[in-house]
């Protein structure tokens, strides 16, 4: 199994540009999450989903959008990128069988200049 | 709301030293507690967990005991190795309606020198 796959690994954006961070999991997990990790600040939840067609805001949703049209995919959309969105983004998933364990992707490092 | 407070880093130790990383939490009810580890360039991985008071989670020589009376879940290892160098995150999952979201601490960078 590939687990949780994130693309791209690195990206540089100009202010005002848009992009989509991709996340896919092949474990048939219902729960999926997007976190951002800023230095010294830990992980902050941006959006999460408890199943296909259902999404909800986390702690820091402003400037982002998500969709969950399939169980496998949970893309994160940045509209009008701002320097404050420079961060490392992690996607994670959780299934019923593994209990409370989150499975993380390897991250996307995004710089907005 | 729920919150997790971790010991500030960075922590630098010599190989075979004893490690303690403090973690305290604020939550209502009976949360589950976790330690996640992030090796350089990778995503987070679950290291250990405890789901009720007085439970001890353990893995790879690391241990942490869920202390409800002190609202703590300190991570310990008796003899660290260079390969333990990583960032360690304490986290909790609240009970009740928010039980599918984790709250993370800020992380503690551990560097182990040979």
Interface residues (C-beta under 8 A of the other chain):
Chain A: X4 X31 X33 X35 X40 X41 X42 X43 X45 X48 X50 X58 X90 X92 X94 X100 X101 X102 X104 X105 X106 X107
Chain B: X32 X34 X36 X41 X42 X43 X44 X45 X46 X49 X51 X89 X93 X100 X101 X102 X104 X105 X106 X107
